[in-house]
Amino acid sequence: MPLTGALLSIIKYYINSIGIVGNMRFISAKGEYAIMAMLALSLHSGERPLQVKSIAQKKAIPLRFLEQVMSVLKKKGLVESVRGPHGGYRLSRAPDQICFGEVLQAVEGPFIVEDLPVTRSGGAKVENQVIQEVWSEISTSLNTHLNAISFEDLCNRKREKEEKEVLMFHI
């Protein structure tokens, strides 16, 4: 179905209103840092806990900001803290039991607004319904994809890339 000018302007309005811009980026620094921290913890799963300071330094994340992110992840049950001189954080479950989408939703909230408001331009009811259906489809697809990727998958991808880099270096 070709998009009418009114339908295009409605879509642009919704995209602007929920913070999606140019390159379709809608994950904040908080979300990125949460993913980076969870990956670091996943790579050290089964070992002693990692200190926030160590993760912050290795990943170039502001310490105070990472502390706030870790607090949210702890409240959501994704990590647990260990006290003491060798304390820090560790995953609350195995990396294959924690998915990418779960972490993003813990710190970002829902990915896409399901109940979009009526446009300022007073768009047609049918056009609003069409857009609502499309956003619902996008939301479902995005959630399905992000929840299919575990942190074990991310660890494996990282290891594969590191192995390829080593092989490329020796050629």
Sequence and secondary structure as in RCSB ss.txt:
>XXXX:A:sequence
MPLTGALLSIIKYYINSIGIVGNMRFISAKGEYAIMAMLALSLHSGERPLQVKSIAQKKAIPLRFLEQVMSVLKK
KGLVESVRGPHGGYRLSRAPDQICFGEVLQAVEGPFIVEDLPVTRSGGAKVENQVIQEVWSEISTSLNTHLNAIS
FEDLCNRKREKEEKEVLMFHI
>XXXX:A:secstr
    HHHHHHHHHHHHHTT BTTTB   HHHHHHHHHHHHHHHTTTSS B HHHHHHHHT  HHHHHHHHHHHHH
TTSEEEE STT EEEESS GGG BHHHHHHHHH  SS SS    TT   HHHHHHHHHHHHHHHHHHHHHHHT B
HHHHHHHHHHHHHHHHHHHH 
